[in-house]
Amino acid sequence: MLLPTIVHLDADAFFVSCELALKPELRGTKCAVGGRERGIISSASYEARACGVYTPMPTARALKVCPDLILLPHTSGLYGKVSRQMFDRCETLTPLVQRNSIDEGYLDLGPCGFHTPAEIEARIRALQQRLWDDLRIPVSFGIAANKLVAQIASKLRKPRGFVVVPPGTEAEFLAPLPVGKLPGVGAKTEAALGERHGIRLVRDLTAKNESELKAIFGPGWREMLAVARGQDDRAVETERDDAKSYSQQETFARDVAEFPEIERVAKGMVDELLPKIRADGKRVRTMTVKIRYPDFTQEAHGRSLESATDLEAPFYPLVAPLLQAAWKKRRPLRLVSVRFSGVEDGSAQLEMFAQTDEKRRRLAGVLDKLNDRGRSRVVRHGHQLGGKEGG
């Protein structure tokens, strides 16, 4: 018996869901995550979506569409942390977990020894409930024989969707869906297919003959037809590429011209990024500071250490000179960002002063754990005190 062993996980309104896990009193309200003055909506509750708020709508527009929208600022570090916790729980069910993005991924249940579709469905429903019980994150699941169909299925009945497509029924499942549900068919392509070729549903596409498909899709017509039939032989990939860089940016609510304030914000980004680098077991060698002016022109300047590190202290002295080198025009700034690259495995041989570095590293790890337990941060350095709040 063929079993639907490929599962697509799609967290519902992920950023908002992470915030609501901390603020359960806001459940059921029209709320969204985004910057107030210059930002965009990065995640909206389903109640807000019902009022016309979508991603990525400018925040100013969202507040006009939904005047009683509750706007929530991004909580630094929260979403990556919850994402890791979510996928870690998936890996207690199967070792074959592909983390596609912060809120989406695939599970392959093939090695788990399940014998019936009912058994698979029961285990995934239990996982869905566990993610809610442990993390208060609502998740939709699609279960099918391949990644393509599982992904489409997971998005059909959000939030908290649960759709199973029995093996052999892929084409039948896809046929009545709008053609825009197929991966790679965006809104403009969907409109053009309908207006020019009468292809509005997936069944309209599969009904076309070879010459018609060649005329519409060109050399890629076979691939398009295979997608419309629900054919896909991609495996779940468990290998995650090592991070090539770590970065963070802040768009100011108002243009900022005060060097001490911009330096404070940039050093704060160092404080946010290095714990992530330590948590990943990595070290970094190069820091780059980028600034952006109100007209969206930008400059950047970087510098490398002699050896890679996972500690904040070696990078603090670089912040001011890098800012000065990048910020040549001395006009007010709209944005500043910090990026770490030159990523190396943290298990590399320690150089001179290894013992001192190890003591600092242990202290940094203790502070990381303290900060990880709650939203209030343990202050490491004076630049973390005071300052303006960004958008």
Buried (B, 14 or more C-beta within 10 A) or exposed (E): EEBBBBBBBBBBBBBBBBBBBEEEEBEEBBBBBBBBEBBBBBBBBBBBBEBEBBBEBBBEBBBEEBEEBBBBBBBBBBBEBBBBEBBEBBEEBBEBBBBBEBBBBBBBBBEBEBEEBEBBBEBBEEBBEBBBEEBBBBBBBBBBBBBBBBBBBBBBEBBEBBBBBBBEBBBEBBBEBEBBBBEEBEEEBBEBBBEEBEBBBBBBBBEBEEEBBBEBBEEEBEEBBEBBBBBBEEEBBBEEEEBEEBBBBBBBBEEBEEBEBBBBBBBBBBBBBBBBBBBBEBBBBBBBBBBBBEEEEBBBBBBBBEBBBBBBBBBBEBBBEBBBBBBEEEBBBBBBBBBBBBBBEBEEEBEEEEEEBEEBBEEBBEBBEEBEEEEEBEEBBEBBEEEEEBB
